[in-house]
Every structure is written in structure tokens, then in C-alpha cells.
């Protein structure tokens, strides 16, 4: 009797574990990344982190990078060294959003941005809105 209960218990646990893994595989993951540093190593690290997330969940992840402050230069055409990476990730669905407040402060126009970039009225407000909608939050940091 104890052996039967143990086998039943293990079977139920295995089923729950399998269902949990399956649920993670089909769940859509949403990640918003705050980038507000001029440190180009952090820009490269952010690109690498995005690629790593895409490897784990290749078909069910949404990513938005919110660039504000000095991080805005990642998506300013004549200031970034990562334009090819940004363009390639954008083709894969990654959104690169420029803060209009930072654009005004740094005299950046929409025409100055990489063509794939979108704008949002406020970078910090965009981060709050995404988190309120259930998006996971990551902050790009200076290495």
C-alpha cells in the first residue's frame, strides 16, 4: 500500500513538473529594459542579454529597450556603433524606444534616430506603464 501511494505521489509530481515546464515554454515573456547610460560596454551587454533571452524563448518573448538620458545615443544614428545590431534585433521584433523628454534635452530629432526607433513621451513613464502591464523590468548597468 505504501509503495502504491509513493508511486502515485511520484507520478503526480512528475506530471506537475512536466506541465510547469510546458507552461513556461508556451508562456509569452515580456521584458522592458531601461538604458540610460553612455557606457558603450553596457550597450553591448544589453544587446548580448537580448540575444540570450531570445535563445531561451525564441518564439515567445517581447522585448522593449527604453533609451533615455545618455542612453539615447544607442539609437542616434551618428552616435551609435551598434546600428547593425539594433536594426537586426528590430527585424526580430525588439522595440527600441527613445524618450522624447531626453530628445528635447539633448537636441535630438526623430530624423536623428535610427529609422527603426520609435518615440515615447517619457522614458520613465514608459517603464512604469510596461511594469503595470506585467512586463519584467531589467536595468542596463555600467559594467
C-alpha positions, 0 to 999 in steps of 0.5 A: 500500500505504501509503495502504491501511494509513493508511486502515485505521489511520484507520478503526480509530481512528475506530471506537475513538473512536466506541465510547469515546464510546458507552461513556461515554454508556451508562456509569452515573456515580456521584458522592458529594459531601461538604458540610460547610460553612455557606457558603450560596454553596457550597450553591448551587454544589453544587446548580448542579454537580448540575444540570450533571452531570445535563445531561451524563448525564441518564439515567445518573448517581447522585448522593449529597450527604453533609451533615455538620458545618455542612453539615447545615443544607442539609437542616434544614428551618428552616435551609435556603433551598434546600428547593425545590431539594433536594426537586426534585433528590430527585424526580430521584433525588439522595440527600441524606444527613445524618450522624447523628454531626453530628445528635447534635452539633448537636441535630438530629432526623430530624423536623428534616430535610427529609422527603426526607433520609435518615440515615447513621451517619457522614458520613465513613464514608459517603464512604469506603464510596461511594469503595470502591464506585467512586463519584467523590468531589467536595468542596463548597468555600467559594467 
